[in-house]
Amino acid sequence: MSKFNIQKILNENVKHDDVVNEHLSDENEQAIWLQTALDEYINDGNFNAFYTSLEKIIEIRKISVRKMSKDLELSRSNIIRLLGGETKTAPKLDTLAKIFNYLDFEIKITPKRA
């Protein structure tokens, strides 16, 4: 499981965003971050929080929305609304699958743990 260096934050008065950005520079940590956000979305139905997490990964990777929309053949304005949590309905699964594939992640289905 991932570990934030809380002591570093407390001792050095480091900004939370800086620690998160450093932590999320690792692809495995990004996967954990997104899986956690997706699990929360499935449990509470708040897809906007999930897409805000996805936006953070795209920001960390320094991927421009323009390039992403061109590569995925999706509307730039729709991607901006989606990642900003400005949509009122959850996007289609194929849109999510395209974005995950673009970021080299995969969606897996596993049985719930007891």
Secondary structure in CASP SS format (residue, H / E / C, confidence):
PFRMAT SS
TARGET T0000
AUTHOR 0000-0000-0000
METHOD secondary structure of the structure
MODEL  1
M C 1.00
S C 1.00
K C 1.00
F C 1.00
N C 1.00
I H 1.00
Q H 1.00
K H 1.00
I H 1.00
L H 1.00
N H 1.00
E H 1.00
N C 1.00
V C 1.00
K C 1.00
H H 1.00
D H 1.00
D H 1.00
V H 1.00
V H 1.00
N H 1.00
E H 1.00
H H 1.00
L C 1.00
S C 1.00
D C 1.00
E H 1.00
N H 1.00
E H 1.00
Q H 1.00
A H 1.00
I H 1.00
W H 1.00
L H 1.00
Q H 1.00
T H 1.00
A H 1.00
L H 1.00
D H 1.00
E H 1.00
Y H 1.00
I H 1.00
N H 1.00
D H 1.00
G C 1.00
N C 1.00
F H 1.00
N H 1.00
A H 1.00
F H 1.00
Y H 1.00
T H 1.00
S H 1.00
L H 1.00
E H 1.00
K H 1.00
I H 1.00
I H 1.00
E H 1.00
I H 1.00
R C 1.00
K C 1.00
I C 1.00
S C 1.00
V H 1.00
R H 1.00
K H 1.00
M H 1.00
S H 1.00
K H 1.00
D H 1.00
L H 1.00
E C 1.00
L C 1.00
S C 1.00
R H 1.00
S H 1.00
N H 1.00
I H 1.00
I H 1.00
R H 1.00
L H 1.00
L H 1.00
G C 1.00
G C 1.00
E C 1.00
T C 1.00
K C 1.00
T C 1.00
A C 1.00
P C 1.00
K C 1.00
L H 1.00
D H 1.00
T H 1.00
L H 1.00
A H 1.00
K H 1.00
I H 1.00
F H 1.00
N H 1.00
Y H 1.00
L C 1.00
D C 1.00
F C 1.00
E C 1.00
I C 1.00
K C 1.00
I C 1.00
T C 1.00
P C 1.00
K C 1.00
R C 1.00
A C 1.00
END
